[in-house]
């Protein structure tokens, strides 16, 4: 079989471009995880204040990492979040309505918002010793969005099943996650072939990473590829939520 040499060259050129455009210092270091472990063992204001300089040093690594991740994501999506720093969640917990009064989160986390009304779905990353993952999807769709999604699934779930059963999806996320009803949603037929999908109240994707993967030199690219793998699902949902049941644009 004759190779398509220009195509192969284009692939390697793209890979080289990604590596060239990123800061080689942008990575998660063992010290970033170690600080979180220490914070978990000493989750109190006095300890945190005494170690504030260490926190700021570790935070700077995370901000750089998130900024480089944002650059990579903008090569395959359009992200509204203006910077890596702006993507990060505060480490201070809101304890007003919680029984858990520990003042600090013990993870580094953040999210990226897709730009425009027709680009639906959001990206999330979570770095924590023994519990690191990237996630995305629809955490709490409003009533109108949930009804529209269910209408489309009830009418024809074929395209969604194709995405969920694809090798790309299964390899990265395993299966669709999210809270589900135990009964048939109101207004839908219990005999529908897609009842298992109609019961979803949330539509979530999640890919876990080990601590070894997190501190590896290519973790930045692994995260980006995981986010990129969400696009077929996001594209489907975006199309559904920007059209009516007849396929006419509503946005």
N, C-alpha and C positions, 0 to 999 in steps of 0.2 A: 504494500500500500504506500502510495507516495504521500509524504508529509506536506502539509501546507505550511511552508517555512515562514512566510510573512505573518500568518496567524499565530504561530508559536512565538515569533519575535514580539508580536504585540502583547501577548500574555506576559512574557518576561519583562517587557518594558513597563507594563502596568504595575507589576510587583515591585520593580526597582523604583518607580515613581512613589509608591506608597511608603517605602522605606526611606526614600530621600526626603519626603515632605514631613517626616516625623522627627521629633527630637529624641535622640537615642537615650537621653536621661529620663524620658517619660516612661516610668514603669512603677509597679508596686514593689516596694522593698520589704524585706523581712522586718525591719524596724517599724514599718507602718502597721503591720499586724501585731507586733510585740506591744506597741503602745496600747492598742485596743484591748489586748489581753490584760495588761496591767490596769487599765481603766476599769475593766470588768471586776477585777479583784479589789479595787479601791475606788468604787464609784461614789465619791463624796467630794464636796466642793473644796475642802482644805487640800486634799491630795491633788486635785486638778489644778488649783491655783499655784501650788508649789511646783507643778510640772508644766506650767503654761508655755514656757519657752520650747519644751520638747514637743508639745502639742502643735505649736505654730510651725515648727520645722517639719513635722510629719504631714501637717495639713498642706504645706507648700508642695510636697511631692504629689499629693492627691489632686491639687488644683492643676498642676502641670500635666498630670496624666489625663485628667478629664478634658483639658484643653486640646490635647493631641487627639484624644478619642473623638472629640467634636469635629476636628478637621477631617478625620477619616470618614465619619458618618456623612459629612456634607459632600462626599464624592459619590454617594449613592442615594441620598435623600436630601430634602431641604429642611433644615432645622432652624426653628425660630429662636431657641435659647441662644443668647448672644455670646456666651463664653463658658469655658469649663468651670470657672469660679462660680458663675451664676447658676450652674446646674446643680451645685452641691446643696444638700440639706444641712441645716444647723445641727450641731452636735448636742445642743441643749434640748432636753425633753420638756414638753408641756405636761406638767403633772397635775394640773388643776382638777381634772376629772378622772384621774387614774388612782387605783389603789397602790400601784407601784410608784413610790416617791423618789426613786433613784434619779438624780438630776441630769445624768448624761446618757446619750446613746452609746452603744459599744460597737458601732459600725461606721464605716464611711459609705455614704449613699448619695445618690443624685438621680436626676431625671432630665430627659431631653424632650422638648415639645416640637412636634412637626408643624411646619409653617402652613398657614392657609386653612380655610374652612373645609376644603374638600380632602385634605390629608388627615385622616383620622388614625387614632392609635397613639400610644405614648411609649417611650423607652425608659427603663429604670435599671440602675445597677446598684449592687449591694456588696460591700467588701467587709467580711467579718470572719475571724478565725473559725474554721470548721463550718461556715455557713455562707459562702460567697456564691452569688448568682447574678445573672442578668435576667430581666423580665420585661414584659411588655403586654400590650393589649388594652382591654376595656375593664377597668376595675369596678366602676359603678355607673353603667350606662343609664341615662334618664329614661323615664317611662316611654317616651316617644321613640327613642332610639332602640330600646329593647323590643318594642312592638314591631318596629320596622324590620329588625334583624330576624325576628321570629317569623314574620310574614314571608320573608325571602326563603328562609329555611323550609317552611311548610310548603311553599310553592315548588321549590326545586333545591334540594340540598346537595345535588351532584357535584357542583363546583367546589363547595366547601369541603365535602368529603375527599375530593381529589387532593386538595391542599393538605388536609390533615393526615392523609394516608401517603403523602409523598415521602420519598427517602430523605429529602432535605429537612422536612418538618420532623419526622420521627428521629432522625439522627441527632438533631439539635434539641428538641423539646419533648420527645417521647409522645405525649398526648396533651390535648387541650385540658387546661385546669380551670377551676373557678367554682363558686357556689352554685348548687343546682336545687331546683324544686324536687320534691318527692312525688308530686302529682303532676297531672297535665296542666299546663298554663291555661288560664281562663281565656276562652274564645278560640281554642285550638282543639283539633280532633285527637282523641286518645289513640286512634287507629293509624295516625300518620306514621309513615316509615321512618321519619326523622325525629321521633319523639325524644330519643336520648339527647339530641342536640337542642330541641326546643326547650328542654328543662333548664338549660344554662341561664343563670342570672348574671354571671361574669364570664368573660372570655379572656383567659390569661395564658401567657406563654412563659416558660421558665427554663433556664439552662444553668445547672449548678457547675461550680468549679472547685477543685481541691485547692488546699493551701499551696501545694507544689506548683500547680498551674498558675495560681495568682501571682506568685513571685518569679515566675519564669520570664525570660526576656521577650517572648512573643505573646504575652497575655493581652497586650493592647490590641494586637491583630486578631486574636481569638475572640475578644469581646466584640470587635467591629464585625467580624464575620457572623457572630451569633445574632447581632442586631440586623444585619443584612438579610439573614435567613427569615426574619419576621415579615419581610416585605410582601410576599405573595398573600399572606393572611391579611395584612394591613390594606393592601390594594383591593382585595375582595370587600372587606368591610367598608372601606372608603367609598367604593362604588355603590354599595347597597345603601349607605346612609346619605348619599347625595342624589339618589333617585327614588322615584316611587315604585310601586309594584309593577308598573307598566314600563319601567326603564326610562321614564321622563325625568330630566334633571329638575331638582327642587332647590338647589343652591346655586 
